[in-house]
């Protein structure tokens, strides 16, 4: 069990900017893409970030469906699986 997480959020707006009414699948995909993009700042390739999300003990949550027209989903990435500090700080990312 992990105690510390870095949380990424996505809403139901796709990469092209199209709104998908309360679509939690789009929201979760956006949360995953946000996590992958964040990991590239630490030297991971997008493919490595994708593989890490597929094998790490991440948690996915439907975080809100009351803010019509947006659904909100979050991906919780345990920070304790890394051998370095992946948290944002004053030095970046």
Secondary structure, 3 states (H helix, E strand, C coil): CCCCEEEEEEECECCCCCECCCCHHHHHHHHHHHHHHHHHCCCCCHHHHHHHHHHCCCEEEEEECCCCCCCEEEEEEEHHHCCCCCCCECCEC
